[in-house]
């Protein structure tokens, strides 16, 4: 899907190329969806054609907290325990 967005020229610095602004808007969209828990970090990475580590870096730069709770921690511990028993 392709989405077009119009913004008045006065809100875009003249030094920024259209590609830079487009990328910033795409990243903002993906990170906001992550913040609202509508998109996983893996999906953010896929959407932005990045690695998960690169998506983590953007999340961190934007000061967005990691969506990770006690249930996620418990699930991770169970997975580790399962592999250690083998």
C-alpha positions in Angstrom: 0.0 0.0 0.0 1.2 3.4 -0.8 0.1 6.4 1.3 0.7 10.1 0.3 0.8 12.9 2.9 0.8 16.6 2.1 2.3 19.1 4.5 2.8 22.9 4.0 6.3 23.8 2.8 6.7 26.1 5.8 6.8 23.0 8.1 9.6 21.3 6.2 13.1 22.7 6.5 14.5 23.6 3.0 17.7 21.7 3.8 15.8 18.4 4.1 15.3 16.3 1.0 11.9 14.8 0.3 13.4 11.3 0.9 14.6 12.3 4.4 11.3 13.7 5.4 9.5 10.7 4.0 11.7 8.4 6.0 11.2 10.4 9.2 7.5 10.2 8.7 7.6 6.5 8.1 9.7 6.0 11.3 7.4 8.2 13.3 4.4 6.2 12.1 6.0 2.8 13.0 7.3 3.9 16.4 4.0 5.5 17.3 2.3 2.2 16.5 4.8 0.4 18.7 4.2 2.9 21.5 0.5 2.2 21.3 1.2 -1.6 21.2 -0.3 -1.9 17.8 2.9 -3.2 16.3 5.7 -5.4 17.7 9.3 -4.3 17.5 9.9 -7.1 15.0 7.1 -5.7 12.8 8.6 -2.2 13.2 11.9 -3.5 11.9 10.2 -5.3 9.0 8.1 -2.2 8.2 11.3 0.0 8.1 13.4 -2.7 6.4 15.8 -2.8 9.4 17.2 -5.3 11.7 15.5 -5.6 15.2 18.7 -4.1 16.7 18.3 -1.1 14.4 14.7 -0.7 15.3 15.6 -0.9 19.0 18.1 2.0 18.4 15.3 4.1 16.8 13.0 3.2 19.7 15.6 4.2 22.2 16.5 7.5 20.3 12.8 8.4 20.4 12.7 7.6 24.2 10.0 5.1 23.7 10.0 2.5 26.5 10.4 -1.2 25.7 7.0 -3.0 25.6 8.1 -5.8 27.9 6.1 -6.9 31.0 6.2 -9.5 33.7 4.3 -12.0 31.5 6.9 -11.6 28.8 9.6 -12.2 31.4 7.9 -15.3 32.7 7.5 -16.6 29.1 11.2 -16.0 28.5 12.2 -17.8 31.6 10.0 -20.8 30.7 11.6 -20.9 27.3 15.1 -20.8 28.7 14.3 -23.5 31.2 12.9 -25.7 28.4 16.2 -25.4 26.5 18.3 -26.0 29.5 16.5 -29.3 30.3 17.4 -30.7 26.9 
